[in-house]
Each structure stands twice: as structure tokens, then as C-alpha cells.
């Protein structure tokens, strides 16, 4: 079957990999290289939002963590860390699939995959190409115009526009890269209104972050950069003297619920918010099943 996958981020590339591996003739249509997508800005620690309790999110997460564990891909490693949550928060169902889970009020500790997203995405794009997938760099305006037997709408923030779905909104996220002083654990603090995370990748640490609904600019704000650095150095004092390497902004494609369903000759797979890296392989399996 001739399939066009619209979107060259982690969701689109994962879908293309699964589809090509199953023998389909696949073309990826994207207006940006993998290193220029929102996926490349992500901190890259694998678990969904605390409140994302559903059978399919649990399944997508479990599938993806196992896939990353066994891929042997550059930029991916398994590391133990801590997720700080409100003390009254119930244990999320997705946490039960996390290796080595320890749970106490206000804290979850477990091992998960850390993904250095630019490195990993470049590798994944190469793997997709090796499977015979073609990539065309162009903007898609209408899904109906594509010459294919089937279309996968994995266009991230553009996925809602292509589907006529106004529930998809951008939520800006700014992160700061610091030099990695040799951290051996990750930490995410979700116990307060302003999220803090420190995610080490060997040469750099991704520190964040922000949640800015409606933001449309990807230009980093110097004041926000300084605030993130201050908050993350408070969280992890070992970062006190770590040089600041730069800042990045991504526009997460938020939707009240991920849309993953088939509508005629289109399979929609968009609205993953900030969890695209976390659920990519599980979603790709579901896309393949719908095809």
C-alpha cells in the first residue's frame, strides 16, 4: 500500500518506521528536518503527565519504554530518577509498568529511558531511510490532495489544522541546556504550579521548564532562561557552576485527548502535547493496526 505520513517529528518517523517495516511503500512529507521539529526540543525523559491515566496511555507508555530499552539507538539510555508529586496524588496507573518503581507519598522513583532527542531523531530518520522510506520536504495544505492509498496525519501542531480540529492548541515550553557536571540521576518536580526538571544527557543537561498556552513564538525569553537556571540550580545544587549552553523553545501540540483513529483513508495521530517521545512507539503500533 502507498502511504503518505504527514509529519517528520518523533510520531511521524515512528509511524513511518513501523509501516515500512510491515512492507508498505511509505513517503514522509514534512516542512522541517528532524532536528528542527518540536520533538527535538523535548527534555526526553519518558513518562506521561501525572493525570494521564487511561488504558491506552498506559499501553503506549509501556510499549515505548520497552522499545527504547532494546533499540540500542544512540542518544538513548536507561536511568533511574525521581518524580516529585503532590503528597496527596494517587499512584498513576502508568507508573506500574516502570522498572524498579518505589512509591511513597509525594515521590515516585523508577528507571526509564532518557532520550537525547536531536541525536535520537537523526538516527531514527536514518533508520527510516534505510527501510526505503522517501522524505519530501514540503508543506501540506490539504490531506485530500495527497496521491496515496492512505494518509497518516502525524503533523503535530498542524495536525489539528489539517483535520479541521480546533481543539489543538500550542503550549509553549522553554528549556535551557547546561553543561552536564556528571549527574547520575534525573529529577522532575511536579509538586508546585511551576514545573522543574533536570534531565542529564552526558554532555548537557536539559533544564526546564514552562507551560505557556497560546504562545506562538519560538524565540527564547532571556528572563525566562534566567528563572529556569535559578530554579533548577535550587533543585540540583550540583548545577551551581555548570555553564549555560543555550535555550530552546518548542510549541507542544496539546489536545484534551490524543486523536488516534481512522477516518476513511486517513489515520489521524496527533494531539500528544508534551508526551510524543513517551508514547511514540505505542502509537505507531496502533497506527499500523488501523492500516
N, C-alpha and C positions, 0 to 999 in steps of 0.2 A: 504494500500500500504506500502511496506517496503522501507523506505527512509534512506539513509546514509547522514548525514550532516558532511562535512569535515570542521573542524574549531571550536575551543572552545572559541573564543572571543565573544564580545557582539553581533556581527552579527550572528554567528553560533548558539549561545544559544537562541537568539530571534527567529530565524527561527525554531529551534527545538521546542520551546515552542508553536509557532503558529501551526506547523504541528501536534504535538502530541495532542494539544487541539482540532484539527479537526478530530482526530480519527486514524491518521496514526501510523504505527509501526516505531519508529524513533531510530536510533543509531547515536550518535555523535562520530566522530573519530578525535582525537586531540593528539598532542605530548606534550601538556603542560596543567596544571591546569589553571583555570580562573585567578588566581592571578599572573600567570607567563606570561600572554599574553600581547600584546601591548596595548590592551584595558585598562588594569589595570594601565597603566602609565598616561593615559589621565587626563587632568585637570578637565574635567567633567562639563563644562558649555555648555548648549545646544543652539547652533545656528551654521549654516554653515558659510563657508567663505563669505566675503562681496560680492564677484563677482559670487557666486553660484546661479545665477538667472535662474531657469527653473521651469516649472510646476511641474515636478516630485520631485525636491528637495524641493520646497515649500510644496508639499503634504506630503512628507516623514517627513519633519520637524514638520509640524502641527500635524500630527498623533502621532509622538513620544512625543512631549511636552505634549499633552493631556493624553497619556498613562502613562507617568511618574507622571503626576499630580494626577491621580486617582489610581495608583498601590498600594499606601500605603507600598512601599518597604523600608527597611532600607537603609540608605545612600543616600536617595533622598529627596530633599526639594525644594520648590519654593522660589526664592529670587530675589529681584529687583537689578538691577545693570546698568552699563553704558558701552557702546561700543563706544570708541573714534575712529573716522574715518577721512580720509582727508576731508577738508571742501567742496571740490568740488564733493565729492562722492554722487551719486544719492541714494535715499532710495531703498534698496534691496527689491525685491518682497516678500521674505520670512519673512521680518520683520512685514508685515501686519497681520500675524497670532499670533504675540507675545502679550500676555496680557499687557495692560496698556502702550502701546507704546507712547512715546513722542519723537519727532524728531525735531532737529534743525541742521543747518549746522555744520558738524563736530562731531555730537554726537547723539547717539540713546540710549534712556533709556527705559527699559522694564523689565518685570518679566519673568523668565524662570526657568527651572529645573537645579539644581546643583546636580551632581551625584558623590558621593564618590565611585569611581569605584571599588576598591577592595572589599569594603563592599557589594555593589550592585551586583557585579558579583558572589560573593559567594552565596548570596541569590537567584539569578536567576538560578544558577546551581542546587540549592536545589529544586526550583520550577519545573525545567525541570525534575529532577529525580522523583519527586512526581507524574508527569504525566506519568511515566512509561518509560521514555527515558533511554536507556543504554548509557554509555560512555566507549569507548575503547581508552586507551592511547597508541597510536602508530603513526608512521609516514606513511603517504600515499604517494606513489611514482607515482601511475597511477590511474586515475579515472576509467578507463576501467576495472581494476582488481576487483572493489568492487562488492560484491554479494548483489545487491539491485535492486529493481524495478526502483528506481530513485535516483539520487545523487544531493545534493546541494553543490556546490563549494563555500564555505564561508571561505576560508583558508587565508584571509588577504594577506600578502606579498607572501605567497606560492600559492595563487590563480592564479596568472599570470603564474607561472611555470607549474602548473598542467594543465592549459588551453593552453599552448604554446603561451602565450601572452607576448611579450617582452616590452609592453608599461607600465607595472607596475614596479615602481622603489621605493627603500627605501628612505625616507626622515627622517633623524634623528631628534628627538625632545628631548631636555633635560629639565627637570623641577627640582625645588628644593622645598622641604617641609620645611616650617617654622611653629613654634607653632602659633596657632591662638590666637591673643590677644583680640578676641571678635568682629571681623569685622561683620558688618551687611549688607554689600553690596559687590558685585563683581565688578571688572573693568577689561576691556580688552582694551589695547591701540594699535590699528592697524593703527595709523596715521603716523608712521615712518617705515623705512626699517626693523628695528628690533622689532618684536612684544614683547609686555609686557602684562602679565596678572597676576592678583591676585584673586584667587578663594578660598574663605573660606569654610571649611567643618566642623567647630565646634572645633575639636581638632587640626587640622592642616590647613595650607593654601598652596595651590599649586601655586607656582610662576614660571613663565617662560617668554619666552621660546626661542627655537632655531628652525631654518628650515635649515637642512643640507642635501641637496641632495647627494645621493650616500654613505652616512655613513653606515658602516656595523658593528660597534662596539656598544654594549650597556653598555660599561664601562663609568661612568660619568667622565667628564673632570673637575678637581678642579678649573682651571682658568675660565671655563665657569660658574661653580657654583658661584664663587665669583662675576662674572659680572652680573649674573641674580639677585643675592641678592642685589647688589648695585642698579641696575636699578629699581627693584620692591620696594625697600625702598624709592627711589626718588618718585616713583609713589604714594605710600601709606606710608606716614611718620609714621603712627601708627605701622608699622613693624620694626621701628628702633631698638628696643631692643628684638625683637622676636628671640628666639634661632633657629638656623638651625638644622633641624632634619635629613636631608639626601637629596640625589639627586638620580634621576632615568632617564633612557634613554629608549625611545621607537622608533621603526623603523616603521613609518607610511607607509602604502601601497598606494602610490599615483599612479593615472592613470589619463589621460586627462579627462576622464568621467567614472563614475561608470558603470560597466558592470552588468546589471541585465536583463537576458534573458534566454530563454530555447533553448537548442541545443540538440535535441534528448532526451535521458533520463537524461541529465544533465541540471540543472538550475544553471547558474553562477550568483554569487552575491559577487563581490569583487571590489577592487579599490576605497575604501571610503576615503582614505587619513586620515586626522585627524578628520573626521566627523562621524566616526562609531557610537559613542554614540548618536549623534544628530539624525541620520536617521534610527537607527536600527529597530524600530517597524514599521515604514512606509515601509521599505524594506522587512521586514518579511511578511507583509500583501501582498505585490506584489509577493513574492516567493510562498506563499500559493495559490494565484490566478493562477499562472502559473502551479502549480501542479494539 
